[in-house]
Amino acid sequence: MVNLSTPVCSLLGIGVPIVQAPIGSAATPELAAAVSNAGGLGMLAVTWLSVEGIAERVEATRALTDRPFGANLVLAFPYEDRLRRLLEMGVKIISTAWGDPSAVRSATTTAGATHMHSVGSVAEARAAAHVGVDAIVAQGWEAGGHVLGTVAGLPLIPAVVDAVRPVPVIAAGGISDGRGLAAALMLGAEGVWLGTRFLAAEEAATHETYRALVLAADADDARHTLAFDGGWAGAPHRALVNQTMLGWERAGRPASPGRPGEGDVVSVDRAGREHLRYEDLMPLPGMTGELQEMALYAGQSVGLVRDVRPAAEIIHRIVAEATSALAAYQTAD
């Protein structure tokens, strides 16, 4: 019988080596709790929440699970008050990205929290290991959402593993099923970090229009771009091709404010707020308008996502697939 438990499972207090990526506004307390209850690690995205909003999310998640869950902070934005509130509330797993992890290392260590940091290169991984982070997330270029580096996961993951050993590495980018988990383990990673697959979890706050586009997409529909950088200037990301992106590309990829259709209102949310073309916001439940023209974040593994399921079922299926794949490999060997 193949045992998928790895040292990072003990570090994070989880049963299986699967981490739900903090997929922006789609990462609800219900999703994080369901992933954690199924043995993985659920994550909240809190960078753009108020301090009060963070407290509400943490409390809501705690009401749904007594298992470990974490919270993610993007260090390119103000984070100090948010980190302080998370640690005051006893959140014991903090993940960071897009910045210097040494800036938060002292606070997380003092609070007894586990600190994961995402990287997109071997150089970034070495720097993170040098400041003492507890685990490193190696994000391949094929990942969805905001993308740190330019190297694909297949060469990046083993290179990072070799560079930072014995610091545990979690593989991100291009993984949506158990075969991907098995492959990541074979490359030396101790777990996987999945975002695109959980967009199609029942508990995720993905608008039905967005979800339908994810289910219908193939790998080459997920394009690396700078189109949707309104609110996060200059940050590369991967999203599904749509008319907003194509129009910008046909115009020669001009900078703001000279992009075609810039200033167009493409959606209105439940609170009546208008959202403009090129914003870095995904379609959320309750929105109306031209939602297909918004930022449809997805990684190249989107071609493997073909159904909507409860998060627990996604976890169980991935574990079963990985176990079967690794067992078949051992038998063949």
matplotlib code that plots the C-alpha trace (Angstrom):
import matplotlib.pyplot as plt

x = [0.0, 1.4, 1.6, 1.3, 2.2, 5.3, 7.3, 5.5, 2.2, 3.6, 4.9, 1.5, -0.6, -2.5, -3.3, -2.5, 0.0, -2.5, -2.7, -5.5, -4.0, -5.4, -7.4, -8.2, -11.9, -12.9, -11.2, -14.1, -14.2, -16.4, -13.7, -10.8, -12.7, -13.8, -10.3, -8.9, -11.7, -10.8, -7.2, -5.6, -4.7, -7.3, -6.0, -7.6, -6.5, -6.5, -4.2, -7.1, -9.3, -9.6, -8.3, -12.0, -12.7, -9.8, -11.2, -14.5, -13.0, -10.9, -13.8, -16.0, -13.5, -12.9, -16.6, -16.5, -13.3, -11.1, -8.3, -5.3, -5.8, -3.6, -3.7, -1.8, -0.3, 1.2, 4.2, 4.0, 1.0, 0.7, 0.7, 1.9, -1.5, -3.0, -0.2, -0.5, -4.2, -3.7, -1.1, -3.2, -6.0, -3.8, -3.5, -0.6, 0.2, 1.2, 2.1, 3.8, 4.7, 6.0, 8.5, 11.2, 10.2, 12.7, 10.3, 7.8, 10.1, 10.6, 6.9, 5.9, 8.7, 7.8, 4.2, 5.1, 3.6, 4.7, 5.9, 5.6, 7.0, 6.3, 9.1, 9.4, 13.2, 16.1, 17.6, 14.4, 14.3, 17.8, 17.1, 14.0, 15.8, 18.6, 16.2, 14.8, 11.3, 9.7, 8.6, 9.0, 6.3, 7.9, 5.5, 6.0, 5.3, 2.2, 0.3, -2.8, -3.4, -0.3, 2.9, 6.2, 8.7, 9.4, 10.5, 8.0, 7.4, 9.1, 12.6, 11.9, 10.7, 13.7, 16.1, 14.5, 14.5, 18.2, 19.0, 17.2, 17.3, 16.3, 13.7, 10.5, 9.2, 5.6, 5.0, 2.7, 1.6, 0.1, -1.3, -5.0, -5.2, -3.6, -1.1, 0.2, 0.6, 2.4, 4.7, 5.5, 6.4, 8.7, 10.4, 11.2, 8.4, 6.6, 3.2, 1.2, -0.5, -3.6, -5.6, -7.3, -8.8, -10.5, -12.1, -14.5, -15.1, -18.7, -17.6, -15.5, -17.0, -16.7, -19.4, -21.3, -20.2, -16.5, -16.9, -18.5, -15.6, -13.1, -14.8, -14.8, -11.2, -8.1, -4.5, -3.7, -6.6, -4.7, -2.4, 0.5, -0.2, -0.1, -3.6, -5.4, -3.1, -5.5, -4.8, -1.5, 0.6, 3.3, 2.4, 2.3, -0.5, -2.2, -5.8, -8.2, -8.1, -11.1, -12.0, -10.5, -7.1, -7.3, -8.3, -5.3, -2.9, -4.2, -3.6, 0.1, -0.3, -0.3, 0.1, -2.6, -4.4, -4.1, -5.7, -8.7, -12.0, -10.2, -12.8, -15.6, -17.8, -17.9, -19.6, -21.6, -21.3, -24.0, -23.2, -23.7, -20.0, -18.9, -15.9, -13.9, -12.2, -8.6, -9.2, -7.4, -10.7, -12.3, -16.1, -17.8, -21.2, -23.9, -22.1, -23.9, -22.6, -20.0, -18.4, -16.6, -14.5, -13.1, -9.9, -10.6, -7.6, -6.6, -3.5, -2.6, -3.9, -7.4, -7.7, -7.9, -10.7, -14.0, -16.5, -17.7, -17.4, -17.3, -13.8, -13.6, -14.4, -11.7, -9.2, -10.3, -10.1, -6.6, -5.4, -6.8, -5.4, -1.9, -1.9, -2.9, -0.3, 2.5, 1.5, 1.5, 5.0, 6.2, 4.7, 6.2, 9.6]
y = [0.0, 3.4, 5.9, 9.5, 11.0, 13.2, 15.2, 18.4, 16.7, 16.5, 20.1, 21.4, 19.0, 17.5, 14.0, 14.3, 16.5, 18.7, 22.5, 24.6, 27.7, 31.0, 31.7, 35.3, 36.2, 32.6, 31.2, 31.2, 29.9, 27.1, 26.1, 26.3, 24.4, 21.7, 21.1, 21.0, 18.6, 16.3, 16.1, 18.8, 22.3, 25.0, 28.6, 32.0, 35.0, 38.0, 40.6, 42.8, 42.3, 44.9, 43.8, 43.4, 41.4, 39.1, 38.5, 37.6, 35.1, 33.4, 33.1, 31.7, 29.2, 28.1, 27.6, 25.0, 23.1, 22.2, 21.3, 23.5, 26.1, 29.0, 32.5, 34.1, 37.6, 39.2, 41.2, 43.7, 45.3, 46.6, 43.5, 44.5, 45.1, 42.1, 39.8, 41.1, 40.3, 36.8, 36.0, 37.6, 35.3, 32.3, 31.4, 29.0, 28.7, 31.9, 31.8, 34.8, 35.7, 38.5, 40.0, 39.4, 36.7, 38.0, 40.9, 38.6, 35.9, 37.3, 37.8, 34.3, 32.7, 34.6, 33.5, 29.9, 29.9, 27.9, 30.1, 29.1, 31.3, 31.0, 31.4, 31.3, 30.6, 28.8, 32.1, 33.1, 29.7, 29.9, 33.3, 32.1, 29.1, 31.4, 33.4, 30.2, 29.8, 26.5, 25.4, 26.7, 26.7, 26.3, 27.8, 26.8, 29.2, 27.3, 28.3, 30.4, 33.7, 35.8, 34.1, 34.7, 33.3, 32.1, 28.5, 25.6, 23.3, 20.2, 21.7, 24.1, 21.7, 19.3, 22.2, 24.0, 20.7, 20.2, 23.8, 24.0, 20.5, 19.7, 22.5, 20.9, 22.0, 22.1, 22.0, 24.6, 25.1, 22.7, 20.2, 19.4, 15.6, 12.7, 12.0, 15.5, 14.8, 11.6, 13.3, 16.1, 13.5, 11.8, 15.1, 15.4, 17.7, 16.8, 18.1, 20.1, 23.5, 23.5, 26.5, 26.0, 22.7, 24.3, 27.0, 24.2, 23.2, 23.6, 25.7, 28.2, 31.6, 31.4, 32.9, 30.3, 32.1, 31.9, 28.3, 27.3, 28.9, 27.0, 23.7, 24.3, 25.5, 23.7, 24.2, 26.7, 28.9, 29.9, 32.6, 34.4, 38.1, 41.6, 42.5, 42.5, 44.6, 47.3, 47.4, 45.5, 47.2, 45.2, 41.8, 39.0, 36.5, 33.7, 33.9, 32.5, 34.3, 36.6, 39.6, 42.0, 40.3, 39.9, 43.5, 44.7, 42.3, 43.5, 47.1, 46.2, 45.7, 49.5, 50.6, 52.3, 54.6, 53.9, 50.4, 49.8, 50.0, 51.2, 52.7, 50.5, 49.1, 45.4, 44.3, 45.4, 43.6, 42.8, 46.1, 48.1, 48.8, 49.1, 47.2, 48.3, 46.4, 45.4, 45.2, 42.4, 41.0, 37.7, 37.3, 36.6, 35.4, 38.1, 40.1, 41.0, 42.3, 41.2, 38.8, 36.9, 40.1, 40.1, 38.4, 34.7, 33.4, 29.8, 27.7, 25.4, 22.5, 23.9, 21.4, 18.6, 20.3, 19.0, 18.8, 20.6, 18.6, 19.2, 20.0, 16.8, 14.7, 16.5, 15.7, 12.0, 11.6, 13.1, 10.9, 7.8, 8.7, 9.4, 6.2, 4.2, 5.9, 5.3, 1.7, 1.0, 2.5, 0.4, -2.8, -2.0, -1.4]
z = [0.0, -1.0, 1.9, 0.7, 4.0, 3.8, 6.4, 5.3, 6.4, 9.9, 9.7, 8.7, 10.8, 7.8, 6.6, 2.9, 1.1, -0.7, -0.1, -1.5, -3.0, -1.8, -4.9, -4.2, -3.5, -4.5, -1.3, 1.1, 4.7, 3.4, 0.9, 3.3, 6.0, 3.6, 2.3, 5.9, 7.0, 4.2, 5.4, 3.2, 4.1, 3.4, 2.8, 3.0, 0.9, 3.1, 1.4, 0.2, 3.3, 6.1, 9.5, 10.6, 7.5, 8.3, 11.8, 10.3, 7.8, 10.4, 12.8, 10.1, 9.1, 12.7, 13.1, 10.3, 11.1, 14.1, 11.7, 10.7, 8.0, 6.8, 5.4, 2.6, 2.4, -0.7, 0.5, -2.4, -0.5, 3.1, 5.3, 8.7, 10.4, 8.7, 9.8, 13.3, 13.4, 12.0, 14.6, 17.4, 16.4, 16.6, 12.9, 12.9, 9.2, 7.2, 3.6, 1.8, -1.7, -3.9, -1.5, 1.0, 3.5, 6.1, 6.7, 8.4, 9.7, 13.1, 13.8, 12.6, 14.6, 17.8, 17.4, 16.8, 13.4, 10.4, 7.5, 3.9, 1.1, -2.6, -5.2, -8.9, -9.2, -7.6, -6.5, -4.7, -3.1, -1.8, -0.3, 1.4, 2.8, 4.1, 6.2, 7.7, 6.2, 7.2, 3.7, 0.2, -2.5, -5.9, -8.5, -12.1, -14.9, -16.0, -12.8, -12.9, -11.2, -10.5, -11.6, -10.0, -12.4, -16.0, -15.5, -15.9, -13.0, -14.4, -14.3, -11.4, -8.8, -8.6, -9.0, -6.0, -4.0, -4.7, -3.8, -0.4, 1.0, 3.8, 3.7, 2.4, -1.0, -2.2, -5.9, -7.6, -11.2, -13.7, -11.1, -11.0, -10.4, -8.7, -11.5, -10.9, -7.2, -8.0, -10.4, -7.9, -5.3, -7.7, -8.4, -4.7, -3.6, -0.4, -1.4, -4.0, -4.1, -6.2, -7.3, -10.7, -9.6, -6.6, -8.7, -9.6, -6.0, -4.9, -2.0, -4.0, -4.7, -8.4, -10.5, -12.6, -15.8, -14.8, -13.7, -17.0, -18.9, -16.7, -17.4, -21.1, -21.4, -22.7, -21.6, -24.4, -23.5, -20.3, -21.4, -19.6, -19.8, -18.2, -19.5, -16.1, -14.0, -12.9, -9.2, -9.4, -12.0, -13.7, -12.1, -14.7, -14.4, -16.3, -17.3, -19.9, -23.3, -23.8, -25.9, -23.4, -23.7, -27.5, -28.0, -25.9, -27.8, -31.2, -30.2, -29.4, -25.7, -24.8, -21.2, -19.2, -19.9, -23.6, -23.7, -25.9, -23.9, -20.8, -18.5, -19.8, -17.0, -17.5, -14.3, -11.2, -7.9, -5.3, -3.5, -6.7, -7.2, -10.8, -12.1, -15.1, -18.0, -17.1, -13.3, -11.6, -10.2, -11.1, -11.6, -8.2, -7.3, -7.5, -10.2, -13.4, -16.8, -19.3, -16.8, -19.6, -20.2, -16.7, -15.4, -15.7, -13.8, -14.6, -15.0, -17.8, -15.9, -16.6, -19.4, -16.8, -14.9, -16.3, -13.4, -10.3, -7.1, -3.3, -2.1, 0.0, -3.1, -5.1, -2.3, -2.0, -5.8, -6.1, -3.3, -4.9, -8.3, -6.9, -4.8, -7.9, -10.1, -7.6, -7.0, -10.7, -11.0, -8.1, -9.7, -13.0, -11.4]

ax = plt.figure().add_subplot(projection="3d")
ax.plot(x, y, z, "-o")
ax.set_aspect("equal")
plt.show()
